[in-house]
Amino acid sequence: MKYISTRGRAPVLEFGDVLLAGLAADGGLYVPDRWPVLSPEALEGRPGRGDYADLAAEVMWPFVDGAYTRDRFDELVRDAYSGFDHPDVVPMVELGEGLWLMELFHGPTLAFKDIALQLVGRLFDEELSRRSERVTIVGATSGDTGAAAIEAVRDRENIQIVILHPRGRVSEMQRRQMTTVDSANVHNVAIEGTFDDCQDLVKAMFGDAEFRAEQRLSAVNSINWARVMAQTVYYVAAATRYGLERASFSVPTGNFGNVLAGHVARQMGLSVDRFVVASNRNDILTQFFTTGAMAISEVHPTMSPSMDIQVSSNLERLLFELLDRDGIRTAKLLEDFRATGEMRIDARISADLGQNWSGVRVDEDETTAAIAQLYRDTGMIVDPHTAVGLAAAHRSERDPDRAMVVLATAHPAKFGDAVEAAIGTRPPLPPALAELAERPERCPRLPNDLSAVKAHVAQCSARAFG
């Protein structure tokens, strides 16, 4: 398998190089040069049976074939999921009337990002050890990615990690999961700005070829193809382990990586009816899937902070597909979007997109109501991001004979204030979160200034690697 950039001007790479590079040299995102077909072994799992790690290795193998032996890859995958607190890794709960909840928060940081990053951390370690190299991972987080990335690479001697988060715009639990980690290779920075500002800082550092080479920068956020690759598996699991063929998926999303993984699974042959892209008040993706156009506006803080985003990086991978994999056209569209703050795709492409995609905006009152209704009806508690997905699913037209799967992206205890406002009680804290309040935090504040952030990253790297 070879990998190409969505902007058409970067070298074609193999998996190991794509893993370590993260962002392509031309500013684009790497994608496979072709979509493999899901094997019969991946598609013929019996409902309710089969091991998640075995399925994961089978689904992902075509993307890494040649980079590892099959036995070694199987071993890495099995180790990645050995620390999850549920034997099914991604258990599903039937809510009735064809509605299902897929719980993606049983990993060490209690968020869906663990499913990919627990594997990605191990792949990084494997690749760097084999090459006798080291890297400085730089990432931006709107909440959960930072903690999951840190947990995946903490204490690994060939890796330093610097995570930027928008100060005051993540939940207290999300922040403490990052800032209380006492590992010498972990560095957190609170940026005076929004998540989009943090993301722009990261992209600017990667766009500086000299700085990128000097610091040996790498990325594990959803611009890294390996993240998307690992997330395709749970879509396949819904069909093969739970018998939900031709299901639809309602996905709360901000940076678009989670739902893009479902698109990849469909490109590989999974039968999917529709993807519902669920947004909060920051509804730029709803604009896109409703009208084919979108315009950047102010980022509004909400009770679902991981979705408080205006520029969704992974949308670029979908645009590349919609534009017939024309990197030059993709680059031009995105350059114009950055310059003007607006984008519109061809009406015919937008109409075709509407056959299998829809966008739904869910406001704060609807989010609170969704948490309260599920609690009244079932006694279950969900976090506000999952509630956005639930509300969007209820508002979507769907075939009564086909399932709708809502992706539950985080443990409700990570957002205790929002849950308490909805149901009058706080969700119980798992031990992993309860102890965070007692730990000291380490996190400098920096302005939204590229030179200041670059200096800090260089300092972190120099202290560790010399």
Salt bridges, closest charged atoms under 4 A:
GLU14 OE2 - LYS2 NZ 2.62
ASP17 OD1 - ARG131 NH2 2.87
ASP33 OD1 - ARG34 NH1 3.24
ASP51 OD2 - ARG78 NH2 3.33
ASP54 OD1 - ARG78 NH2 2.39
GLU58 OE1 - ARG70 NH2 3.14
ASP74 OD1 - ARG70 NE 2.78
GLU75 OE2 - ARG72 NH1 3.04
ASP79 OD2 - ARG122 NE 2.62
ASP85 OD1 - HIS106 ND1 2.62
ASP88 OD1 - ARG241 NH2 3.45
GLU103 OE1 - HIS106 NE2 2.82
ASP125 OD2 - ARG156 NH1 2.99
GLU126 OE1 - ARG72 NH2 2.67
GLU127 OE1 - ARG130 NH2 2.70
GLU127 OE2 - ARG131 NE 2.90
ASP144 OD1 - LYS414 NZ 2.70
GLU151 OE1 - ARG154 NH1 3.52
ASP155 OD2 - ARG154 NE 3.71
GLU172 OE2 - ARG176 NE 3.22
GLU192 OE2 - ARG167 NE 2.81
ASP200 OD1 - ARG338 NH2 2.62
ASP208 OD2 - LYS454 NZ 2.66
ASP273 OD1 - ARG246 NE 3.86
ASP273 OD1 - ARG402 NH1 3.18
ASP283 OD2 - ARG361 NE 3.07
GLU316 OE2 - ARG7 NE 2.87
GLU321 OE2 - ARG325 NE 2.90
ASP336 OD2 - LYS332 NZ 2.69
ASP352 OD2 - ARG348 NH1 3.61
GLU366 OE2 - ARG395 NH1 3.03
ASP383 OD2 - HIS385 ND1 2.70
ASP399 OD2 - ARG402 NE 4.00
ASP417 OD1 - ARG426 NH1 2.71
GLU420 OE1 - ARG426 NH1 3.00
GLU435 OE2 - ARG439 NH2 2.45
GLU441 OE1 - ARG175 NE 2.84
GLU441 OE2 - ARG176 NH2 3.57
